């Protein structure tokens, strides 16, 4: 099995843990597609075109997902202070609450993985993946 597939399997397991925790906490209306886009929103907000590029979807798809997230109260659109014609997507208070739930689920999953692999192997894995990100993630 290639490294990419192995990384994806672990990612999918983490994603499932997060989605399950969100649903249990009352955020069951968040879809995986919405979550993948939502996760790319920067601290000050991000333009839809940038979200689309990073998520590797069309602007129309990104706009559709942002519309859904906005209707559900997870995000809001605000004017971009750098360009009056543009708008930024920012995380709204309901979205911040969902992020807090997701962070707990992520930490619990990582703790289970560390228990299974051991602290040394987990640390080595993290270090290797951080190094790999240098060449694999154009948005880092």
Helices and strands as residue ranges (DSSP letters): H 3-24, H 32-38, H 48-55, H 59-71, E 75-80, E 83-91, H 93-117, H 119-136
